[in-house]
């Protein structure tokens, strides 16, 4: 039987790449990572034809640093955006437009490049004016030099949403979308009081009025243009959720109203063997019941995002794009939601809930079933892999990541690293140097100026018992500290000399 002409054309095309990133998503929101409560049917189906990476870690559990690593393939100590942009601990505020950027590398492969949603890698000249007025006592070299870095400044077609975004609902583009479609934004039943930086609420206006619906509309708009061209596309869809504020549409909140949520297994940690710096992000309550409403809104927000991801997949299938599109789903970092005695948000601690990220990759044609991959991979590896899948080959010299593209075909990559590192530099004005390394089933955390941590994740998956200081784990601690020093040497980490003096040569 001869192959239909349309099928031959599809097979001869280079694959499209759809990159979907959420903000602050825990892996246990997904069934493929053992989640049992949060409902994400579309991502569950994606996982059924994808490689699910069980040990994927962020380069840094803070938005700007992780996102800059995604665009550059570098750890934050190299690209310089070490905390959220325009925070006191960040050396670089606007993402520099260099040849190593994901967009500039993909340009060379003649891809149509699209971007919408959260950016958080620059403010642009308008916000520069605001910052000059509100942070007049601080000299930001990026602004002084007139540097601006929004998606369309670095090679993407799409939407420029400057700064953090705070959920995305205040941008003029979104407000115009509501007006053009006869929609309103109606928030009710706000939950707040226990955590100064968190709030949750119910969105009673239609689902079409959600930011995630709007972003999916934007993605469809641009992909619809790209598919008319005689070349492949790379499109990056970046949701602001489920990061707080946890704003959940009524229909999705209804899924969880009557659900009984059991406390996290590490909620009642007495914290006696934990670093004191952790408390900088602790809520002002010790009651599990106070966290439950926030968690339900968080789950509902994730379910709302999942539905829009499904809507985008339906669009791809209707237009014969799905089977020739590589889909990469991940998050910039995780979320705490009350772990270890009421921790909120992220940064300042390197627990699995905040450092481990979901990573689900569907090859163009998909797999017959879900396949698990246990290798340690990180944000910088995603950058290298996208370049490889697009035909760019080896990433630019000095890149911290390697391509795991062969793993998608079930192949073994020779000399793949047996460890992964997450970096920390604190947040905004509270600077705090950390390095976390995972190797085998152990985790070691270097906390500069505070108590270090060592966990056996096989025996203690919820990190309740810090093994630092326990004599019987002395050799294991020394080995993990040396493994981190070796990693620093390999990656040219500027912290190496001071770290060795503090932890290796003591």
C-alpha positions in Angstrom: 0.0 0.0 0.0 1.4 3.4 -1.0 1.9 6.1 1.6 -0.5 9.1 1.2 1.1 12.3 0.0 0.0 14.2 3.1 1.6 11.7 5.3 4.9 11.8 3.3 4.9 15.6 3.6 4.4 15.3 7.4 7.2 12.7 7.7 9.6 14.9 5.7 9.1 18.0 7.8 11.4 18.9 10.7 9.5 18.7 14.0 7.8 21.6 15.6 8.6 22.1 19.3 6.0 23.2 21.8 7.5 24.2 25.2 5.0 24.6 28.0 6.2 25.9 31.4 4.2 26.5 34.5 5.4 28.6 37.5 6.0 27.1 40.9 4.4 23.6 40.3 5.0 20.7 42.6 5.5 17.3 40.9 2.9 15.7 43.1 0.2 17.7 41.3 0.6 15.1 38.5 -0.5 11.4 38.5 2.7 10.5 36.6 4.7 11.6 39.7 2.5 9.8 42.2 -0.1 12.6 42.7 -3.4 11.4 44.0 -5.6 14.5 44.5 -5.0 17.2 41.9 -6.9 16.5 38.7 -4.9 17.0 35.5 -6.4 14.6 32.9 -4.8 16.2 29.8 -1.3 16.1 31.3 -2.0 12.6 32.4 -2.7 11.6 28.8 0.4 13.4 27.6 2.5 11.4 30.0 1.0 8.2 28.6 2.8 8.8 25.3 5.9 10.5 26.7 9.1 10.1 28.6 8.6 11.1 32.2 11.8 12.2 33.9 11.7 11.2 37.5 14.8 13.1 38.7 14.6 16.6 37.0 15.8 19.5 39.1 15.7 23.3 38.7 18.9 25.2 38.4 17.5 27.5 41.1 14.2 27.5 43.1 13.5 31.1 42.2 11.8 32.4 39.0 14.2 34.7 37.3 17.4 32.6 37.8 15.7 29.4 36.6 14.1 31.1 33.6 17.4 32.7 32.6 19.1 29.3 32.8 16.4 28.0 30.4 17.3 30.7 27.9 21.1 30.6 28.3 22.0 27.0 29.3 24.0 28.5 32.2 23.7 28.3 36.0 22.8 31.6 37.7 26.3 32.1 39.0 27.4 32.3 35.4 24.5 34.3 33.7 24.3 36.7 36.7 20.6 36.7 37.3 20.9 35.1 40.7 17.7 36.2 42.3 14.5 37.8 40.9 15.5 40.7 38.6 15.9 44.1 40.3 16.4 42.3 43.6 19.5 43.3 45.5 21.2 39.9 45.1 21.1 39.9 41.3 24.1 41.1 39.4 22.2 41.3 36.1 18.7 42.7 35.8 17.9 42.4 32.1 18.7 39.2 30.2 21.6 40.0 27.9 21.0 39.4 24.2 23.9 37.1 23.3 24.4 34.5 20.6 24.0 31.7 23.2 20.3 32.5 23.9 17.8 29.8 23.0 16.1 32.1 20.6 19.3 33.2 18.8 20.4 29.6 18.4 17.0 28.5 17.1 17.0 31.4 14.6 20.0 29.8 12.9 17.9 26.7 12.4 15.3 28.7 10.6 12.5 28.1 13.1 9.6 30.5 13.6 9.9 31.5 17.2 7.0 32.4 19.4 6.5 33.4 23.1 3.7 34.3 25.3 3.1 34.5 29.1 5.4 35.0 32.0 8.9 36.3 31.1 10.4 37.8 34.3 13.8 38.4 32.6 13.4 42.1 32.0 11.2 45.1 32.5 11.9 47.3 29.4 12.2 51.0 29.3 8.7 51.8 30.8 9.4 49.8 34.0 12.9 51.3 34.0 11.3 54.7 34.5 9.3 53.4 37.4 12.3 51.8 39.0 14.3 55.0 38.8 11.6 56.7 40.7 10.9 54.0 43.3 14.5 52.7 43.8 16.3 55.9 43.3 18.9 55.0 45.9 19.9 51.9 43.9 22.1 52.1 40.8 21.1 49.5 38.3 23.7 49.4 35.5 21.3 47.7 33.1 18.9 50.7 33.2 21.7 53.2 33.1 23.0 51.6 29.9 19.6 51.6 28.4 19.4 47.8 28.2 16.0 46.3 27.7 15.2 42.6 27.4 11.7 41.4 26.6 10.8 38.5 24.3 10.6 40.5 21.1 13.9 42.2 21.9 15.7 38.8 21.8 14.2 37.3 18.7 10.8 36.0 19.6 7.5 36.9 17.9 4.8 37.2 20.5 3.8 39.1 23.6 5.9 41.2 25.9 4.8 41.0 29.5 7.3 43.0 31.5 8.4 42.1 35.0 7.0 39.5 37.4 3.4 39.9 36.4 1.7 39.0 39.7 -0.6 36.5 38.1 -0.9 38.3 34.7 -4.3 39.9 35.3 -3.2 43.5 35.4 -1.5 43.8 32.0 -3.2 46.1 29.5 -3.2 43.3 26.9 -5.3 41.1 29.1 -7.6 43.9 30.1 -8.1 44.7 26.4 -8.8 41.0 25.7 -11.6 41.0 28.3 -13.1 44.2 26.9 -13.0 42.9 23.3 -14.8 39.7 24.3 -17.4 41.3 26.6 -15.8 39.6 29.6 -15.2 40.8 33.2 -12.9 39.7 36.0 -14.8 38.9 39.1 -13.0 37.7 42.2 -14.8 36.7 45.3 -14.3 34.8 48.6 -10.7 35.9 49.1 -8.7 33.8 51.6 -5.9 35.7 53.3 -4.4 36.4 56.7 -2.0 33.7 57.6 0.7 34.4 55.1 1.8 37.9 54.2 2.8 37.1 50.7 0.0 34.7 49.8 -3.7 35.0 49.0 -6.3 32.9 47.3 -9.7 33.7 45.8 -12.5 32.3 43.6 -12.9 33.6 40.1 -16.7 33.6 39.5 -16.6 35.0 36.0 -16.5 32.6 33.0 -13.5 30.4 32.4 -12.9 32.4 29.3 -12.0 35.3 31.6 -9.0 33.4 33.1 -5.4 34.4 32.3 -4.7 30.8 31.3 -7.5 30.9 28.7 -6.2 34.2 27.4 -2.6 32.8 27.1 -3.8 29.7 25.3 -5.7 32.0 22.8 -2.5 33.9 22.2 -0.6 30.6 21.6 -3.2 29.5 19.1 -3.1 32.9 17.4 0.6 32.7 16.8 0.8 29.0 16.0 -2.0 29.6 13.4 0.3 32.1 11.7 3.4 29.9 12.0 1.7 26.9 10.4 1.1 28.8 7.2 4.9 29.1 6.7 7.1 26.6 5.1 9.3 26.0 8.1 8.9 24.5 11.6 8.0 26.5 14.7 9.2 26.7 18.3 6.6 28.1 20.6 7.0 28.8 24.3 3.8 29.0 26.4 4.4 30.2 29.9 1.6 30.2 32.5 1.8 32.4 35.6 0.0 29.7 37.6 -0.2 27.8 39.8 2.1 30.4 41.5 0.3 32.6 44.0 -2.0 34.4 44.0 -4.0 31.2 43.9 -7.0 32.4 41.8 -9.2 29.5 41.0 -12.3 29.4 38.7 -15.5 28.2 40.4 -15.8 25.1 38.3 -12.4 23.8 39.2 -12.6 24.9 42.9 -15.8 22.8 43.1 -13.6 19.7 42.4 -11.9 20.1 45.8 -14.3 21.8 48.1 -15.3 18.6 49.9 -12.0 16.8 49.6 -10.3 15.9 52.9 -6.6 16.8 52.6 -4.3 14.9 54.9 -1.3 16.8 56.3 2.0 16.5 54.3 4.1 13.7 55.8 6.7 16.3 56.7 4.2 19.0 58.0 4.9 18.2 61.7 8.7 18.4 61.4 10.0 19.8 64.8 12.8 21.5 62.8 15.3 21.0 65.6 17.9 19.8 63.1 17.1 22.2 60.3 18.8 25.5 59.3 17.4 28.6 61.0 17.3 30.5 57.7 14.3 28.4 56.7 12.1 30.4 59.0 12.4 33.5 56.8 9.6 31.9 54.7 7.5 30.4 57.5 3.8 31.3 57.9 2.4 32.6 61.1 0.3 29.6 61.9 1.1 26.0 62.9 -2.4 24.6 62.1 -2.8 22.3 59.1 -6.4 23.5 58.6 -5.1 27.0 57.9 -3.1 25.7 54.9 -6.0 23.6 53.4 -7.9 26.5 51.6 -4.7 27.6 49.9 -3.8 24.1 48.8 -7.3 23.6 47.3 -7.1 26.8 45.4 -3.6 25.8 44.2 -4.9 22.5 42.9 -7.9 24.2 41.3 -5.6 26.7 39.5 -3.5 23.8 38.2 -6.7 22.0 37.0 -7.7 25.1 35.1 -4.2 25.3 33.4 -4.5 21.6 32.5 -7.8 22.2 30.7 -6.3 24.9 28.6 -3.3 22.7 27.8 -5.8 20.2 26.6 -7.5 22.8 24.4 -4.2 23.6 22.8 -3.5 20.0 22.1 -7.0 19.7 20.5 -6.1 22.6 18.2 -2.8 20.9 17.2 -4.6 17.7 16.4 -7.3 19.4 14.4 -4.7 21.0 12.2 -2.5 17.9 11.7 0.3 19.4 13.8 0.3 17.2 16.9 2.1 14.2 15.4 4.9 16.3 14.2 5.3 18.4 17.3 7.7 17.6 20.2 6.0 18.6 23.4 8.1 19.5 26.4 6.2 20.2 29.7 8.0 21.5 32.8 8.1 24.1 35.5 10.6 26.7 36.6 10.6 25.3 40.2 8.4 23.9 42.8 6.3 25.1 45.8 6.3 24.4 49.6 2.6 24.9 50.6 3.3 24.3 54.3 6.0 21.6 54.4 8.3 21.2 57.4 6.2 23.1 59.9 4.6 25.7 57.7 7.1 26.8 55.1 5.7 29.0 52.3 6.8 29.9 48.8 10.4 28.8 47.9 14.1 29.8 48.1 16.2 29.6 51.3 15.5 25.8 51.4 16.4 23.0 49.1 13.7 20.5 49.8 12.4 18.1 47.1 9.1 20.0 46.9 10.7 23.2 45.7 13.8 21.9 43.8 12.4 18.9 41.9 10.4 19.8 38.8 8.1 17.9 36.4 9.6 17.1 33.0 7.4 15.3 30.5 8.7 15.0 26.9 6.6 13.7 24.0 8.7 12.8 20.9 7.1 14.0 17.7 5.2 10.8 17.0 4.7 10.0 20.6 5.3 6.7 22.4 3.1 3.6 22.7 3.1 4.1 26.5 4.7 6.1 29.2 8.4 5.5 29.9 10.2 6.5 33.1 13.7 8.0 32.9 15.8 7.9 36.2 18.8 9.9 35.0 19.5 13.2 36.8 18.6 16.1 34.5 18.3 19.9 35.0 17.1 23.1 33.5 20.3 23.7 31.6 19.9 20.2 30.0 16.5 21.2 28.7 18.2 24.2 26.9 20.8 21.9 25.3 18.1 19.3 24.4 15.9 21.8 22.6 18.8 22.9 20.5 19.7 19.3 19.7 16.1 18.4 18.7 16.0 21.5 16.4 19.2 20.4 14.7 21.6 22.8 16.3 23.8 20.1 17.6 26.2 20.8 20.4 25.3 23.8 22.5 27.6 26.9 22.7 30.9 26.5 24.5 30.7 26.9 28.2 27.1 25.6 28.4 26.3 23.8 31.7 23.9 21.4 30.1 24.0 18.3 27.9 21.3 17.0 25.5 19.2 14.2 26.7 17.6 13.8 23.3 19.0 10.2 22.9 17.1 9.2 26.0 13.9 10.0 24.3 14.7 7.2 21.9 15.6 4.9 24.8 19.3 5.1 24.2 22.0 5.4 26.8 24.1 8.5 26.8 27.7 7.8 27.6 29.3 9.4 30.6 26.0 11.1 31.7 26.5 12.9 35.0 25.7 10.8 38.1 24.6 13.9 40.1 22.7 17.2 39.7 23.1 20.5 41.4 20.7 23.3 42.4 22.0 26.7 43.2 20.6 29.3 45.6 21.4 32.9 46.3 18.5 34.0 48.5 15.7 36.3 47.3 15.6 40.0 46.7 17.4 41.8 49.6 17.9 38.7 51.7 21.0 37.1 50.1 22.0 33.6 51.1 24.4 31.3 49.3 23.5 27.6 48.8 24.4 24.7 46.7 22.5 21.4 46.7 23.8 18.2 45.1 21.8 15.0 44.5 23.9 11.8 44.0 22.6 8.2 44.3 19.9 8.4 46.9 21.6 11.1 49.0 21.2 14.9 49.1 23.7 17.3 50.5 23.0 21.0 51.0 25.7 23.6 51.6 24.2 26.4 53.6 26.8 29.2 53.9 26.8 30.6 57.4 24.2 28.1 58.6 23.7 24.4 59.3 24.4 22.1 56.4 22.0 19.2 55.5 22.4 15.6 54.5 19.4 13.3 53.7 19.1 9.7 52.7 16.1 10.0 50.4 15.7 6.3 50.1 15.2 5.8 53.8 13.8 9.3 54.4 12.0 10.6 51.3 10.4 13.5 53.2 13.7 14.8 54.6 12.7 14.7 58.2 16.1 13.7 59.6 19.2 15.8 58.9 22.2 13.4 59.0 24.8 16.1 59.3 26.5 15.7 62.7 25.7 12.0 63.0 29.0 10.2 63.3 28.0 7.1 61.4 27.4 9.2 58.3 30.7 11.0 58.5 32.2 9.2 55.5 29.0 9.8 53.4 29.0 13.5 54.3 32.6 13.8 53.3 32.0 12.0 50.0 29.0 14.3 49.1 31.0 17.4 50.0 33.8 16.3 47.7 31.3 15.4 45.0 30.0 19.0 45.2 33.6 20.4 45.0 34.2 18.2 41.9 31.1 19.5 40.3 32.1 23.1 41.1 35.5 22.5 39.5 33.9 21.0 36.3 31.5 23.9 36.0 33.9 26.7 36.9 31.8 27.8 39.9 33.3 30.9 41.4 32.3 29.8 44.9 34.8 26.8 44.8 37.7 28.4 46.7 35.6 29.7 49.6 33.6 26.4 49.7 36.7 24.3 49.9 38.1 26.4 52.8 34.8 26.2 54.7 33.9 22.5 54.1 36.7 20.5 52.5 39.9 21.8 54.1 38.5 22.2 57.6 
